[in-house]
């Protein structure tokens, strides 16, 4: 991830699962902003192996199932 990398995540279908992991660190923080996010607004990944698992739920959007190192805001 480079400095200030911004990523988006479109709405999914009910039951859909996404696992997002930072595999390389270019010296900055990568920020993932789901279109519809039940837990806040975004997730920031600062270090290699920061990982979040999300599931898409009807009406409330992406829900965090598991988080290792991601900063949710």
C-alpha contacts under 8 A as a table, 3 or more apart, distances in Angstrom:
res1	aa1	res2	aa2	distance
1	X	5	X	6.22
1	X	22	X	7.38
1	X	24	X	6.01
1	X	25	X	4.81
1	X	26	X	4.66
1	X	27	X	6.99
1	X	28	X	6.29
1	X	29	X	6.71
1	X	30	X	5.74
2	X	5	X	5.46
2	X	25	X	6.85
2	X	26	X	4.40
2	X	27	X	5.89
2	X	28	X	5.07
2	X	29	X	6.92
2	X	30	X	7.05
3	X	26	X	6.75
3	X	27	X	5.92
3	X	28	X	3.63
3	X	29	X	5.76
3	X	30	X	7.26
4	X	28	X	6.02
4	X	29	X	5.72
4	X	30	X	6.12
4	X	31	X	7.43
5	X	28	X	7.44
5	X	29	X	6.53
5	X	30	X	4.65
5	X	31	X	6.25
6	X	30	X	5.92
6	X	31	X	4.99
6	X	32	X	6.23
6	X	33	X	7.69
7	X	30	X	7.29
7	X	31	X	5.94
7	X	32	X	4.69
7	X	33	X	6.22
8	X	32	X	5.46
8	X	33	X	4.75
8	X	34	X	5.53
8	X	35	X	7.05
9	X	32	X	7.01
9	X	33	X	6.13
9	X	34	X	4.31
9	X	35	X	5.91
10	X	34	X	6.12
10	X	35	X	5.29
10	X	36	X	7.72
11	X	34	X	7.24
11	X	35	X	5.89
11	X	36	X	6.28
11	X	56	X	7.57
11	X	61	X	6.67
11	X	62	X	7.43
12	X	16	X	6.28
12	X	56	X	5.88
12	X	61	X	7.69
12	X	62	X	7.82
13	X	16	X	5.55
13	X	56	X	6.22
13	X	57	X	7.61
13	X	58	X	7.79
14	X	55	X	7.87
14	X	56	X	5.21
14	X	57	X	5.06
14	X	58	X	5.62
15	X	55	X	5.99
15	X	56	X	5.41
15	X	57	X	6.29
16	X	55	X	5.54
16	X	56	X	5.32
17	X	53	X	7.15
17	X	54	X	5.62
17	X	55	X	4.42
17	X	56	X	6.54
18	X	53	X	5.78
18	X	54	X	5.18
18	X	55	X	6.42
19	X	51	X	7.08
19	X	52	X	5.81
19	X	53	X	4.39
19	X	54	X	6.33
20	X	51	X	5.56
20	X	52	X	5.42
20	X	53	X	6.47
21	X	48	X	7.74
21	X	49	X	5.82
21	X	50	X	5.65
21	X	51	X	4.27
21	X	52	X	6.65
22	X	25	X	7.15
22	X	45	X	6.54
22	X	46	X	7.97
22	X	47	X	6.82
22	X	48	X	5.06
22	X	49	X	5.29
22	X	50	X	5.51
22	X	51	X	6.59
23	X	48	X	5.30
23	X	49	X	5.98
24	X	48	X	5.64
25	X	28	X	6.77
25	X	29	X	8.00
25	X	46	X	7.51
25	X	47	X	6.32
25	X	48	X	5.87
28	X	46	X	6.58
29	X	44	X	6.39
29	X	45	X	5.59
29	X	46	X	4.55
29	X	47	X	7.76
30	X	44	X	5.70
30	X	45	X	5.10
30	X	46	X	6.50
31	X	42	X	6.67
31	X	43	X	5.65
31	X	44	X	4.37
31	X	45	X	6.21
32	X	42	X	5.58
32	X	43	X	5.16
32	X	44	X	6.33
33	X	41	X	6.37
33	X	42	X	4.46
33	X	43	X	6.56
34	X	37	X	5.60
34	X	41	X	7.27
34	X	42	X	6.62
34	X	62	X	7.09
35	X	61	X	7.96
36	X	60	X	6.88
36	X	61	X	4.75
36	X	62	X	6.19
37	X	40	X	5.86
37	X	41	X	6.18
37	X	42	X	7.65
37	X	60	X	6.81
37	X	61	X	5.18
37	X	62	X	4.79
37	X	63	X	6.46
38	X	60	X	5.33
38	X	61	X	5.75
38	X	62	X	5.83
38	X	63	X	5.38
38	X	64	X	7.96
39	X	62	X	7.85
39	X	63	X	6.26
39	X	64	X	6.84
39	X	72	X	7.53
39	X	73	X	7.84
40	X	72	X	6.82
40	X	73	X	5.40
41	X	72	X	7.59
41	X	73	X	5.68
42	X	72	X	5.91
42	X	73	X	5.47
43	X	70	X	5.97
43	X	71	X	5.41
43	X	72	X	4.50
43	X	73	X	6.33
44	X	70	X	5.50
44	X	71	X	4.96
44	X	72	X	6.50
45	X	50	X	5.81
45	X	51	X	7.77
45	X	69	X	7.13
45	X	70	X	5.12
45	X	71	X	6.70
46	X	50	X	7.12
46	X	69	X	7.97
46	X	70	X	7.46
47	X	50	X	5.72
47	X	69	X	7.68
49	X	68	X	7.98
49	X	69	X	7.81
50	X	67	X	7.95
50	X	68	X	5.57
50	X	69	X	4.64
50	X	70	X	5.59
51	X	67	X	5.97
51	X	68	X	5.14
51	X	69	X	6.42
51	X	70	X	6.31
52	X	64	X	7.01
52	X	65	X	7.68
52	X	66	X	5.70
52	X	67	X	4.43
52	X	68	X	6.22
52	X	69	X	7.96
52	X	70	X	6.53
53	X	64	X	6.00
53	X	65	X	5.49
53	X	66	X	5.04
53	X	67	X	6.42
54	X	62	X	5.93
54	X	63	X	5.33
54	X	64	X	4.64
54	X	65	X	5.46
54	X	66	X	7.19
55	X	62	X	5.55
55	X	63	X	5.37
55	X	64	X	6.71
55	X	65	X	6.72
56	X	60	X	7.99
56	X	61	X	5.31
56	X	62	X	4.40
56	X	63	X	6.16
57	X	60	X	5.87
57	X	61	X	5.18
57	X	62	X	6.23
57	X	63	X	6.90
58	X	61	X	6.20
60	X	63	X	7.70
64	X	67	X	6.96
67	X	70	X	6.15
